[in-house]
Amino acid sequence: MVEAHPTKGNGWRRVLAAFLLALIIAFSAYCLVSLSRTNSGVSSLWFLAVLPAFLSALICYIGDPKRVRGAGFYWAVPALLVLIVCVASAFILKEGVVCLIMLAPIWLISGWIGAFTVKRIRKRKIDPTLFNTSLLLLPLLVGAIEAQMPFSHQSFAVTRSILIDADCAEVWPFAVANADIRPSEGQWNFSQSVLGLPRPRASAIDREGVGAIRTAYWGDHIHFDEVITGWQTDRMLRWDFAFTNTSLQDYTDRHISPDGQMLKITAGDYTLERVAPNRTRLTLQTRYIAKTHANLYATLWGEVFLGDIESNVLAIIKHRAESRHNASL
């Protein structure tokens, strides 16, 4: 009767053994991709999509040998796997929250695909040896193929705008530099309020005009430079990013460098447009280059993270410019 009820006795032992095996494989794969000098392995399609599908399929294959478990089992396995991987990565491997948030959705979806693919295929009459061999060799084959594929270098831009009840001349000084930004300034957003990404603390510029260096200070430890490449007073400010230290990477996520092999944040600009008397549209754009096999997925998160950061900066400028405008009335 024990074999007829896989949810008891040997059934649960099979499931636990399958999870343990999957976690060992996942940890080994993580170690291998982390040894890459470019860290590009963590952004590969193999690591993001093929590995979780394979691990979920493997757990379901071992944990349901007689194919009698319901759909709930196949829904639950990938969800539990992702939960365990994220918790272990955070507390044991000390992974950053950005990587984990980006990892979880695609691992979950890929895991469900792998789990239900196994469930569907095993209902058919196929050679067990062929099936077992395919389950083991297919991930290796896909990884080998992807390793030979060149990375696609694509340019992207994230843009946010805000309307400010002040003249362009009143907005301009706060687009150029801001001192003593309080933690309470800005607005609530997912990336900074929930995930805890650093907020701006101050920005200072050494002089006016093209060639000036503006230094941005974020949180308690992060700072980087922006080299001014365009300056039209009250109209436009453009810069190239210069990440001369690793503070941003050190205090956000070690796998995601703003000037690395996978991602390069290149430039940004403000444009000020007078839309009515004492009313300005301020637009902030950040441009970057993605260099992975999963650029489309990465850019979805780029819209979230960079979009939240830009909206928060614009909210700070809006509040300060409108406060000065109202004080002058």
N, C-alpha and C positions, 0 to 999 in steps of 0.2 A: 504493500500500500504506500510505502514511502516513495517509491519511484512514480507512483501515479499522482502524487501531490508534490510537485517540484517546489512549492512555496514553503515546504517544511523540511527539516532534517537536511538530507543531502542536497536538496534544491537550493537552500540558502547558502550552504557551504560552497556550492558551485558558483553562485553569484558573487560571494565575497572573494573567492579565489580569482574569479574573472576580473573583478575591480582591482585587486592587488596587482595582477599581471598588467592590466592596462595602465595603472599608475607608474609601474616600473618602466614600461615602454615610453610613456609620456615624459618621465624624468630623464630617461636616457636620450630621447630625442631633443629635449630642451638643452641638455649638456652639449650635444653635438652641434646644434645650431648656434649656441652661445660661444662656441670656440671659433666661429667664423670671425675674421678680423673686421668685417663690415657689419656684423649683426644682421645681415639681410635675411638670414634664415627665419627669424621670427616674423618677418613680413611676407614670407613665401606662401604661395597658394597651398603647397604641401603641408606646411605647419598650420595654416589657418583653416583649411577646409578638408584636406585629405586625411590628415592624422586624426582629428576628432571623429570623422565618419568611420574610419577603420577601427578605432578604439571602441566606439559604441557598438559597431557591428560585432566585434570580437566578444564583448561582454554578453551581448544578447545571444550569440551563437553558443557560448559555453554555458550561459545561465539558463537556457531554455532548450536542452538537448532533445526533448520529445515534442517540441513545438506545440505545447499546450497552454502556454501563458497568454493572457489577454493583451489587448492593445495598450492597456495602462502600463504594463511592464516596459513596453518599448518606448512609451512616452517618458517614463520616469528615469530610465537608465541614462540618457544623455544629460538630462537636467541635473541628476545627482553627480554625474561625472564632472560637469562644468563647475558645480558648486565646490566639490572637493578640490579640483585643480586650482580654482581661484583662491580659496582659503589657504591652501598649501603654498601657493605662489606668493601670497601676501605676507604670511607669517614665517615661512621657512626660507623661501628664495628672496624675500624682500623686494618683490616686483612692485613697480609703481602703479598707482591707480589708473593712470591713462592707458597703459597696456592692458590691464585687466578688463577695463570697461570696453575697450575695442575688441578684445579677444572673446568675451562672453557671448555676444549675440551670434557671431558667425560660427563659433564652436557649437552652440546649441542647435542652430539650424542644420549644420553639417552632420551633427550627431544624430539628429532625428532622421535625416536622409539615409545615413548608414544603417541605423537600427531597422527602419521599416523596409529598406532594400533587402536586408537579410531575411526578415520575416516573409517577404513576398517571394523571394527566390526559393526559399526552403520548402515552400508549398508545392513547388514543381518537382517533377521526377528528373533529377540530374545526377550525374556521377559524383558521389561524395568526395572522392579523391580529387577530382577536377575542381570542385567547389572549394575544398580546403586549400589547395594550392593557389587558387586565384585569390582567396582571401588574404593569404600571406604575401604573395608576390606582387599583387597589383599596386599597393602603396609604394613599394620599392621602385617599381617600373615608372610610376608617375613622378616620383622624386628625381629619378635619374633623367627623365625627359625635361623636367622643369629646370634642372641644373644647367642644361645646355641652352636654355632660352635666354636671349639678351634682355636686359631690363629696359623698360620703356620710360624714357625721360619726358614727362609731360608737365607743362606749366599750367598753373591754376591761380585763381584770384578769389578772395573772399571780400565782399563789399557790404558795408552797412552805412545807413544814412540816418540823420536825425534833424528835425526842425527846431531851431532855437529862436526864441523871441528876443533877439538882440541884433544889432548891426554887425556886419562882417568885421568892422574895425574893432568891435568889442569882443568878438569871438577869437580873432586872430592870436592875441597874446597867449591864450590858453591852448591853442593848437600847437604853438611853438614850444612852450614849456610850462610845467606846473610844479609848484613846491608844496611840500607837506600835505600830501593827499591822505586824508583820514580813512581808516578802515570802513567807516560808516558811509563814505561817499560812494557814488555809483549806484548800481542796481542789482537786484537779485538775479542770478542766472544759474543754470545747471552746473556749468563747468567750475565756477569759482565758489558758489555758495554750497553746492552739494558735494562735488568731488574735491574741493579744497585747492584748486589751482591758485597760484599766487595772484594777488591784486597789485596794481600799480601803487607805488609809494611816493615817487617823485620823478621828475625829468628836468634836466638842466642842460643848457646849451652854452657853448663857450664864446660864441659871437654870432653875428647875423650874416646871412648870405650863403651862397654856394660854397661848399668846402668846410662849413662849420661842423662841429661834432656835438651831437646831442647824446647824452647818457641817460638811459632809462633805468630806474631802480624799481624792482618788484619784490614784494615780500620783505623778508629780513636778510636775504642772502644773495639775491639775484641782481645782476647788473650787466648791461650790454650797451654797445654804442650804435648810433645811427649817423651815417655820413650824409650830410645834406647835399642833394644833387639838383634840386630845383627850388627856387625861392621867388615867389611873387607875392609881395605883401598884401594881406587881406584877401588873397585869391587862391594860392596854391603853395603847398609845402611837400617836397618829395625827398626821399632818402633811400639809401642802401643800408641794409643791416650789416653790422660787423660784430660777430660773436667772437671776441678775443679771449674768452675764458669758457669754462665748462659749467659755470654756476647754474645756468638754466637747466641743463641736462641733469646735473647732480641733484637738484631739488625738485624735479618733476618726474622724469622717467629716464633711466640710464640707457634704454634702448632707442630713445627718440631724441636725437641731437638736432637742433635747429640748423646745423651746418654740417650734416653728415652725409653718409652714403645713401640713405633712404630718403632723406628729406633735406631740402635746403630752402630756408625762408630768405628770400632775396631782397625784397624792396617793399616800400609802403608809401602812401601819400594821403594828404588831406586836400580836399577841394572845397572852397567856400563859394556858395552861390546865393546872391541876394534875390529872394523870391517876393519880397514885399518890403515896405519901409519897416525897419527894425525887426526883420524876420530873415533868417539865414538858414539855408540847408547846408549842413556840414556832412561830408562823405569821407569815410575812411576806407581805404583799400589796402589789403596785404596780399602780396604775390609770393608764390613759392613753387618749387619744383619737386615733384614726387618721382622717385626712382625705384619702383618695386614692381612685382608681378600682380599686385592687388591695388593698383592706383585708384580704381573706381571706388572700392570700399574705403580706402584711406581718405579720399576726398569727402566722403559723407561725414566722417568725423572731423575733417578739417573745417567744414561748414559749421559744425557744432562748437568746437573748441575755439577756433579763431573768431567765429561769429559772436560768441558770447563775450570774448575778450574785447573785441571792437565795440560792441554795443555798450559795454560797461565804461570804456574810455570815453565814448561819445556822451554818455549820461553825465559823467563827471564834468566834461567841458560845458555841457548845456547848463548844468546847475551853477557853475561858477560864472559863466558869461551872463546868464539871466540875473543872477544876484547882483553883479556889478551894474548891469543895465538898470535894474530897479532902484538901486541905491543912488544912481545919478539923476533920477527923475525928481 
